[in-house]
Amino acid sequence: MTETQDLPPRLTHLTFHGPLSEPRAKGIVDRLALAEPTTVLDIGCGWGELMLRVLEAAPGATGVGIDLNGEDLARGRTDAAARGLSGRVEFLEKSATDAAPDPADLVLCLSASHALSDAEPPRHTTEALHALRRLVTPGGRVLLAEGYWQRPPTQDELAAMWPDARADEYDDLAGLVDRAVEAGFRPAWVETANRDEWETFESGYQADKEVWLAGHPDHPLAGETREKLDAHRANWLRGYRDVLGIAYLTLVPVG
């Protein structure tokens, strides 16, 4: 193997691509399965871990996952095959708008509202909620994971986050839920990621590359990798840690 081929593994420490613990995931899956969905749609699915768990809990259901990341989709197909779910799930490498999916009994949109709107935040959340309202069947469920401010960020915190971060980029939790209600939903369940879930996610997100970098300090990609890792860690620890939250909203369409 050449040095340039000796690259770090990707996200092997993450079960979910977000701050979601096993106990919370189980509670969400159990509640969603109670509605007995027969069709599941996962927007921006990544490798679709939560969708696969719903399919296991709802044996009569079929699923479609949509994402643009071919590597994540390949992982999802491999995971589905290992669980005997290949015949009940399809992973599509398309944008959510190009795929034009049929409405489903359960629609998952986990930190992927940007896939449904190109508007500036926070208006993109409203547009995404209206799109999700059209994508869910009557009596179905939507699980939306979306960002919100746990408290107003300071200017120093905003400067340490992503480029052009703004104080009006997110609602607080009440404002986010209000947007869902205004879009035609009732919030059946409202819960938020805790600090342990965030720290597990952020550490797991970086861990593969951090360990690889420690063992390959002179690799041709070491400088670029180090720069990206240090920048992301600073964004988190100096910027949005304990400021940006993730809400998991289980939504029921009205009418």
C-alpha positions as CSV (number, residue, x, y, z in Angstrom):
1,M,0.0,0.0,0.0
2,T,1.4,3.4,-0.9
3,E,1.5,6.3,1.5
4,T,-1.2,8.2,-0.3
5,Q,-3.5,5.2,-0.1
6,D,-3.0,4.8,3.6
7,L,-5.9,7.1,4.4
8,P,-7.9,7.3,7.7
9,P,-11.1,5.3,8.1
10,R,-14.3,7.5,8.0
11,L,-16.8,7.8,10.9
12,T,-16.3,4.3,12.2
13,H,-17.0,5.5,15.8
14,L,-20.4,6.9,14.9
15,T,-23.6,4.8,14.9
16,F,-25.7,7.8,14.1
17,H,-24.6,10.9,12.2
18,G,-25.8,13.2,14.9
19,P,-25.9,13.6,18.7
20,L,-28.2,10.7,19.4
21,S,-27.7,8.1,22.1
22,E,-28.8,4.5,22.1
23,P,-31.5,5.0,24.8
24,R,-33.0,8.0,23.0
25,A,-32.9,6.2,19.6
26,K,-34.7,3.2,21.1
27,G,-37.4,5.4,22.5
28,I,-37.9,7.2,19.2
29,V,-38.0,4.0,17.2
30,D,-40.5,2.4,19.6
31,R,-42.8,5.3,19.4
32,L,-42.6,5.6,15.7
33,A,-43.3,1.9,15.2
34,L,-46.4,2.1,17.3
35,A,-48.0,4.1,14.4
36,E,-47.5,1.0,12.2
37,P,-45.9,2.7,9.2
38,T,-45.9,0.7,6.0
39,T,-43.6,3.2,4.1
40,V,-40.6,5.1,5.4
41,L,-38.8,7.9,3.7
42,D,-35.4,9.2,5.0
43,I,-34.4,12.6,3.6
44,G,-30.6,13.1,3.8
45,C,-30.3,9.6,5.1
46,G,-26.5,9.1,5.3
47,W,-26.3,5.4,6.1
48,G,-29.8,5.3,7.3
49,E,-29.3,3.8,10.8
50,L,-32.5,5.0,12.3
51,M,-34.5,4.1,9.2
52,L,-33.1,0.5,9.4
53,R,-34.1,0.3,13.0
54,V,-37.6,1.4,12.3
55,L,-37.8,-1.3,9.5
56,E,-36.7,-3.9,12.0
57,A,-39.4,-2.7,14.5
58,A,-42.1,-2.5,11.8
59,P,-41.7,-5.8,9.9
60,G,-44.3,-4.8,7.2
61,A,-42.7,-1.6,6.3
62,T,-40.4,-0.7,3.3
63,G,-38.0,2.2,3.2
64,V,-36.3,4.7,0.8
65,G,-33.3,6.6,1.8
66,I,-32.1,9.6,-0.2
67,D,-28.7,11.2,0.0
68,L,-25.9,12.6,-2.2
69,N,-23.0,10.9,-0.4
70,G,-22.2,7.6,-2.2
71,E,-19.9,6.4,0.5
72,D,-22.6,6.7,3.2
73,L,-25.1,5.1,1.0
74,A,-22.8,2.1,0.4
75,R,-22.5,1.7,4.2
76,G,-26.2,1.8,4.4
77,R,-26.6,-0.9,1.8
78,T,-24.0,-3.1,3.6
79,D,-25.8,-2.6,6.9
80,A,-29.1,-3.4,5.4
81,A,-27.8,-6.6,3.9
82,A,-26.3,-7.7,7.2
83,R,-29.7,-7.3,8.9
84,G,-31.6,-9.1,6.1
85,L,-33.3,-5.9,5.0
86,S,-32.0,-5.5,1.5
87,G,-35.3,-6.5,0.0
88,R,-37.2,-3.9,2.0
89,V,-35.0,-0.8,1.6
90,E,-33.6,1.3,-1.3
91,F,-30.8,3.8,-1.1
92,L,-30.9,6.5,-3.8
93,E,-28.0,8.7,-4.6
94,K,-30.0,11.8,-5.5
95,S,-31.0,15.1,-4.1
96,A,-34.3,15.2,-2.3
97,T,-35.8,17.5,-4.9
98,D,-34.6,15.5,-7.9
99,A,-35.8,12.2,-6.4
100,A,-39.5,13.5,-6.2
101,P,-40.4,10.8,-3.6
102,D,-43.9,9.6,-3.0
103,P,-45.5,10.5,0.3
104,A,-44.7,8.1,3.1
105,D,-46.3,7.1,6.4
106,L,-43.1,8.0,8.2
107,V,-40.7,10.7,7.0
108,L,-37.3,11.1,8.7
109,C,-35.4,14.3,8.2
110,L,-32.4,14.3,10.6
111,S,-30.5,17.5,10.4
112,A,-31.2,17.6,6.7
113,S,-33.7,20.4,6.3
114,H,-31.2,22.1,4.0
115,A,-32.0,19.3,1.5
116,L,-35.5,20.6,1.1
117,S,-34.9,24.3,0.8
118,D,-32.1,26.6,-0.4
119,A,-33.5,29.6,1.4
120,E,-31.4,31.4,4.0
121,P,-31.9,30.2,7.6
122,P,-34.1,30.2,9.5
123,R,-36.6,30.5,6.6
124,H,-35.3,27.3,5.2
125,T,-36.7,25.5,8.2
126,T,-40.2,26.8,7.4
127,E,-39.9,25.8,3.8
128,A,-38.6,22.4,4.8
129,L,-41.5,21.9,7.2
130,H,-44.0,22.7,4.4
131,A,-42.2,20.2,2.1
132,L,-42.4,17.6,4.9
133,R,-46.1,18.3,5.3
134,R,-46.6,17.4,1.7
135,L,-44.4,14.3,1.9
136,V,-46.2,12.6,4.8
137,T,-49.5,10.7,4.4
138,P,-52.6,11.6,6.4
139,G,-52.2,10.2,10.0
140,G,-48.5,9.6,9.4
141,R,-45.5,10.9,11.4
142,V,-42.5,13.1,10.7
143,L,-39.4,13.0,12.8
144,L,-37.4,16.2,12.4
145,A,-34.0,16.8,13.9
146,E,-33.3,20.5,13.7
147,G,-30.9,23.0,15.3
148,Y,-32.0,25.7,17.7
149,W,-30.3,28.1,20.1
150,Q,-30.1,26.9,23.6
151,R,-29.4,30.5,24.6
152,P,-28.5,33.6,22.5
153,P,-24.9,33.3,21.3
154,T,-22.4,36.0,22.1
155,Q,-20.5,37.8,19.4
156,D,-17.3,35.9,20.4
157,E,-19.1,32.6,20.1
158,L,-20.6,33.5,16.7
159,A,-17.1,34.5,15.5
160,A,-15.8,31.0,16.5
161,M,-18.5,29.1,14.7
162,W,-18.9,28.4,11.0
163,P,-18.3,31.3,8.6
164,D,-21.0,34.0,8.6
165,A,-22.8,32.5,11.7
166,R,-25.6,34.8,12.7
167,A,-27.7,35.2,15.9
168,D,-30.9,35.1,13.9
169,E,-29.8,31.8,12.1
170,Y,-31.8,29.6,14.5
171,D,-34.9,30.0,16.7
172,D,-35.0,29.0,20.3
173,L,-36.8,25.7,21.0
174,A,-40.2,27.3,21.4
175,G,-39.8,29.2,18.1
176,L,-38.8,26.1,16.3
177,V,-41.9,24.2,17.6
178,D,-44.1,27.2,16.6
179,R,-42.8,26.9,13.0
180,A,-43.8,23.3,13.0
181,V,-47.3,24.1,14.2
182,E,-47.7,26.9,11.7
183,A,-46.7,24.5,8.9
184,G,-49.6,22.2,9.7
185,F,-48.3,19.8,12.4
186,R,-49.0,19.0,16.0
187,P,-45.9,18.2,18.1
188,A,-46.5,14.8,19.6
189,W,-43.1,14.6,21.2
190,V,-40.4,17.2,21.8
191,E,-36.9,16.2,23.1
192,T,-33.4,17.6,22.8
193,A,-29.9,16.2,22.7
194,N,-28.0,16.5,25.9
195,R,-24.3,17.3,26.5
196,D,-23.3,13.7,26.7
197,E,-24.9,13.0,23.3
198,W,-23.1,16.0,21.8
199,E,-19.7,15.1,23.2
200,T,-20.0,11.5,22.0
201,F,-21.0,12.7,18.5
202,E,-18.3,15.4,18.2
203,S,-15.6,13.2,19.6
204,G,-16.6,10.3,17.4
205,Y,-16.8,12.6,14.4
206,Q,-13.1,13.5,14.7
207,A,-11.7,10.3,16.3
208,D,-10.7,8.3,13.2
209,K,-8.7,11.2,11.7
210,E,-7.2,12.2,15.0
211,V,-5.8,8.8,15.6
212,W,-4.7,8.5,12.0
213,L,-2.9,11.9,12.2
214,A,-1.0,10.9,15.3
215,G,0.4,7.9,13.5
216,H,1.0,9.7,10.1
217,P,2.4,13.2,11.0
218,D,4.4,13.3,7.8
219,H,1.8,12.0,5.4
220,P,1.2,14.2,2.3
221,L,-2.4,14.8,3.6
222,A,-1.3,15.4,7.2
223,G,-1.2,19.2,7.0
224,E,-4.7,19.5,5.4
225,T,-6.2,17.0,7.8
226,R,-4.7,18.7,10.8
227,E,-6.0,22.1,9.7
228,K,-9.5,20.7,9.2
229,L,-9.5,18.9,12.5
230,D,-8.3,21.9,14.5
231,A,-10.8,24.2,12.8
232,H,-13.7,21.9,13.5
233,R,-12.7,21.4,17.2
234,A,-12.4,25.2,17.7
235,N,-15.8,25.7,16.1
236,W,-17.3,23.3,18.6
237,L,-15.4,24.0,21.8
238,R,-15.1,27.8,21.4
239,G,-18.2,28.4,19.4
240,Y,-21.4,26.3,19.5
241,R,-20.8,24.0,22.5
242,D,-23.7,24.4,25.0
243,V,-25.1,27.1,22.6
244,L,-26.4,25.2,19.6
245,G,-28.9,22.5,20.4
246,I,-30.6,19.7,18.4
247,A,-34.3,19.1,18.8
248,Y,-36.0,15.8,17.9
249,L,-39.6,16.6,17.0
250,T,-42.1,13.9,16.4
251,L,-44.8,15.7,14.3
252,V,-48.3,14.6,13.3
253,P,-49.9,16.3,10.3
254,V,-53.2,18.1,11.0
255,G,-56.2,16.9,8.9
